[in-house]
């Protein structure tokens, strides 16, 4: 809803297990003009940096398969949990036809609960072509609506600075 109010588009790097659990939400994201990209099946953040070839393949394949099956959209990009990947992950993504994705700007919205701090941090780092990392979803101790307020303030700031958002281009 916040993205729509600002006429903004975004790429959501989705965890396959959550797409499977919430298919209506995933389809709503796509129907609103955004895209879903692959962020693994289960988001094994603590161990994915050491993924074996089989683990990398299975996490990436399952993530892409569920996105395609439930939304009709084929992912073109893969982002590893916490951005940590090894050569097996890169090879598995390439074999799955996915480009690796990262970010160039982040506001540490997984650490701070203050929207103004997140927006200030992102604004300091912002540059044309920046890939901004934000998170969606609950976080222990985060008051409901905080992520939406952060996004609303950030998109307002983008507008003031003359920036606009875009989705990841198809590979």
Phi, psi and omega in degrees: 000320179296316178301317180297318179301330181260006183050046184252151176242150181214158171254126179258119175273102192263141174277123185306317180301325179283326174298316179297320182285329184233062184297327179296319178295318179298316179293326178295322177300312181294316180298332180279000176097008177266176176232157178250128177243170188271130177229037182080172175281313190236000179057060179281070189300324184286340187231353188295333178300336181249023183300137173284167177304318181293317179297312180301313180300312184295316180297317183288314181297313181297321178298312180294318183300316183289324177297313181296315183296317187268343181238343185080359180261131179267123176295148176244345184231155176228132173240124181286149176304130182060011180074011185261122181215156177244179181301330178295322179294313179301316180294318180295319178296315180299315179297330179277001179078024183248143172268143177287142179233151176222212178211161177241346181219134174214154182250008180058045180289352173274352182249309182267147179255010184255109181308319182296325178292318179297312181297317180297318180297315180295317182300320179298329184264350190297140177205158179304134180083004181299144172254112186263128178263122172227160178245156178232146177110172186287154175215133182307128179087355181271119180299143179305140178087354183297316182295322178294319178296320178299311181298317180301313180294320180295315180295325174298318178294317177305314181299315179301322182274356179085017178266155172226162181262163178208158174272170175293133179288146177303144182289000000 
